[in-house]
Amino acid sequence: MQTRITARHFDASLGLRTHVEESLAKLERFYDRIYDAHVILEDNPSPEAEKRAEIALNVYRRTLTASDTAPSHRAAVDGCVRQLKRQIVRYKDKLRDKKGTGVPRP
């Protein structure tokens, strides 16, 4: 999976970038046909403001998106990954249902 990370209004540290890539790699356990991911991390200049993360995953014929705000970027990314996990499981179930039961017709 190709991962693009965009940091708006700040420079993302190497540790944060590594955390994002490791978190997204966990999603491949649920569905292995994720083509690419675009992660947007946004920072507000005021210290009490929440950090925002948006993730867009491109899978077969679909783009799954999630966004979350939290006190830190790591927590926001973890929230997005939880949302995307649910979406991937539902998407995979829909694909499996469309294929049919595999029972030949009489």
Rosetta blueprint (number, residue, H / E / L):
1 M L
2 Q E
3 T E
4 R E
5 I E
6 T E
7 A E
8 R E
9 H L
10 F L
11 D L
12 A L
13 S L
14 L H
15 G H
16 L H
17 R H
18 T H
19 H H
20 V H
21 E H
22 E H
23 S H
24 L H
25 A H
26 K H
27 L H
28 E L
29 R L
30 F L
31 Y L
32 D L
33 R L
34 I L
35 Y L
36 D E
37 A E
38 H E
39 V E
40 I E
41 L E
42 E E
43 D L
44 N L
45 P L
46 S L
47 P L
48 E L
49 A L
50 E L
51 K E
52 R E
53 A E
54 E E
55 I E
56 A E
57 L E
58 N E
59 V E
60 Y L
61 R L
62 R E
63 T E
64 L E
65 T E
66 A E
67 S E
68 D E
69 T E
70 A E
71 P L
72 S L
73 H H
74 R H
75 A H
76 A H
77 V H
78 D H
79 G H
80 C H
81 V H
82 R H
83 Q H
84 L H
85 K H
86 R H
87 Q H
88 I H
89 V H
90 R H
91 Y H
92 K H
93 D H
94 K H
95 L H
96 R H
97 D H
98 K H
99 K L
100 G L
101 T L
102 G L
103 V L
104 P L
105 R L
106 P L
